[in-house]
Every structure is written in C-alpha cells, then in structure tokens.
Amino acid sequence: MEPRFDLMTNELGAKIAKRVYNVAVLIEKSPLPKATQDLVMLRASQINGCGFCVDYHTKDAAVAGEAAVRINLVAAWRESTVFTDAERAALALAEEGTRIADAHHGVSDETWAQVRKHYDGDQIAALVSLIAMINATNRLNVIVRLPGGSYQPGQFASMAN
C-alpha cells in the first residue's frame, strides 16, 4: 500500500505535523501515567483502523517496557484481567470519545464518574486532550493512507521544539 500524500514533504503539512507532535510531547510530560497514555493511543488507533498509529504505539509501548500480554489484549480489555481499574476507566473514555460518530451518545456519566474517581484534574486534562489528539492523528493518517509497519521508535524526536 502506498500513501496517497506525504504530509511531511509538504511545507504546510510538515508545519502542522510538528505542532501536533509538540502537543503530544506536552501530554507525554503530563502526570498521566505513560502506560495509560500508550494503552489509550493504541486502543483509539485500533478503533479508527490507523495502521501506522497501531504500529507506532505498539512499538513505543514495548520499548517503554509494557508487557506483550497487555499490548496484545488492549483490543479486548473488557474481557481481560491485566488492566487496573484506572486504566479501564481511561480505555472506556477513549472508546466512548472515539466512537462519537458511531451512533454513540458521547461519554456516559458512568464512564466519566470512573475517570473522576481515578484521575486528578491535570491527568483528566491530559487524558481528554490525548484522546482528541490521537483521533485527529488517526484521521490524518487514514485519509492519506499512511501504512503501518515502517515506524521506528524515536523517529520523530527531532520534531520536538
């Protein structure tokens, strides 16, 4: 599969990508646990069918020390025993926030209550922003048909301010 368009070789596309990446860096430095961030980005990317982002976040999670069993079970997190209650709340929020267009009614009060139970204000700000940003990134990559398989951990580090 060949990409339809290379955003990184387009002057405006590269500027936009750099800004999106720098928002991601800010969220990564937040008090939201890195493991939770990786799980949420992977789950949203799976739902959105973004091969590049599934590749990216699977590899980054593995390099960060995430257990293979947890990476492999993200798609079936509800039927798995390897996630904490806090991670389950974040994954539920990621799914509900990602599936807004799938005749879903947004984020349920039950999910929101679980998120509030497990995360403080800064962590919630990071989590909500993370879900919005990974969905935007997934859509950019799916539209231009960026394939998965070629990502190398750390390959975008030079984009950080």
C-alpha positions in Angstrom: 0.0 0.0 0.0 1.4 3.4 -1.0 0.4 6.6 0.8 -1.8 9.0 -1.1 0.1 12.0 0.1 3.2 12.7 2.2 2.4 15.4 4.7 6.0 15.6 5.8 7.3 16.6 2.4 4.7 19.4 2.1 5.7 22.6 3.7 2.4 23.3 5.4 1.8 19.7 6.2 5.2 19.4 7.9 4.4 22.6 10.0 1.1 21.1 11.1 2.6 17.8 11.9 5.3 19.4 14.0 2.7 21.3 16.0 0.6 18.1 16.5 3.8 16.3 17.6 4.6 19.0 20.1 1.2 18.8 21.7 1.8 15.1 22.1 5.1 15.8 23.8 3.4 18.2 26.2 0.8 15.5 27.0 3.5 12.8 27.4 5.2 15.0 30.1 1.9 15.4 32.0 1.2 13.5 35.2 -1.0 11.0 33.3 0.9 7.7 33.6 2.9 6.8 30.4 1.5 3.3 30.3 -2.1 4.7 30.3 -1.2 7.1 27.5 0.2 4.2 25.4 -2.8 2.0 26.0 -5.3 4.8 25.2 -3.5 5.8 22.0 -3.3 2.1 20.9 -7.0 1.5 21.6 -8.2 4.6 19.7 -5.9 3.7 16.8 -7.3 0.2 16.7 -10.9 1.5 16.6 -10.0 4.0 13.8 -8.2 1.5 11.7 -5.0 3.5 11.6 -2.3 1.0 10.7 0.5 3.5 11.1 -0.6 4.5 14.6 -1.2 0.9 15.7 2.4 0.2 14.6 3.7 3.3 16.3 2.0 2.9 19.7 2.6 -0.9 19.9 6.3 -0.4 19.3 6.6 2.6 21.6 4.7 0.7 24.4 7.1 -2.3 24.0 10.2 -0.1 24.1 8.8 1.6 27.2 8.6 -1.8 28.9 5.0 -2.6 28.5 4.3 -6.3 28.8 3.4 -8.1 25.5 0.3 -9.6 27.1 -1.1 -6.1 27.9 -0.3 -4.8 24.4 -2.0 -7.8 22.8 -5.1 -7.6 25.0 -5.9 -3.9 24.5 -8.5 -4.7 21.9 -10.2 -7.0 24.3 -9.6 -5.0 27.5 -13.1 -5.6 28.9 -12.6 -9.3 28.8 -9.1 -9.2 30.3 -7.6 -9.2 33.8 -4.4 -7.4 33.1 -5.6 -3.8 33.4 -6.1 -1.7 36.5 -9.4 -0.1 37.3 -7.9 3.3 36.4 -6.7 2.0 33.1 -10.1 0.5 32.4 -11.7 3.9 33.1 -9.2 5.6 30.6 -9.9 2.9 28.0 -13.6 3.3 28.4 -13.3 7.1 28.0 -11.1 6.5 24.9 -13.6 4.2 23.3 -16.6 6.5 24.0 -14.7 9.6 23.0 -13.6 7.9 19.8 -16.9 6.4 18.8 -19.0 9.6 19.0 -20.0 9.3 15.3 -21.0 5.6 15.6 -24.5 6.5 16.9 -23.0 6.7 20.4 -24.3 9.4 22.7 -20.9 10.7 23.8 -19.3 9.8 27.1 -21.6 8.2 29.6 -22.0 9.6 33.1 -20.8 6.2 34.4 -17.5 6.4 32.5 -17.0 10.0 33.5 -17.5 9.1 37.2 -14.9 6.3 36.9 -12.4 8.7 35.3 -13.0 11.3 38.0 -12.5 8.6 40.7 -9.1 7.6 39.4 -7.6 10.8 38.0 -6.9 14.3 39.2 -7.6 17.5 37.2 -4.3 17.6 35.4 -4.5 14.0 34.5 -8.0 14.4 33.2 -6.9 17.4 31.1 -4.1 15.3 29.6 -6.4 12.3 29.1 -9.1 14.2 27.3 -6.5 16.1 25.2 -4.8 12.8 24.4 -8.0 11.2 23.1 -8.8 14.2 21.0 -5.3 14.4 19.5 -4.9 10.7 18.8 -8.2 10.8 17.0 -7.1 13.7 14.9 -3.8 12.0 14.1 -5.6 8.8 13.2 -7.8 10.6 10.8 -4.9 12.4 9.2 -3.1 9.1 8.6 -6.1 7.2 7.4 -7.1 9.9 5.0 -3.6 10.0 3.4 -3.4 6.2 3.7 -0.2 6.1 5.7 0.6 2.3 6.1 1.8 0.6 9.2 5.0 -1.4 9.5 7.8 1.1 9.0 7.8 3.1 12.2 11.0 3.0 14.3 10.7 4.1 17.9 12.0 7.7 18.4 12.0 8.5 14.7 10.1 11.8 15.3 12.2 13.0 18.2 13.8 15.7 16.0 10.4 17.4 15.6 10.2 18.4 19.3 10.8 22.1 19.9 
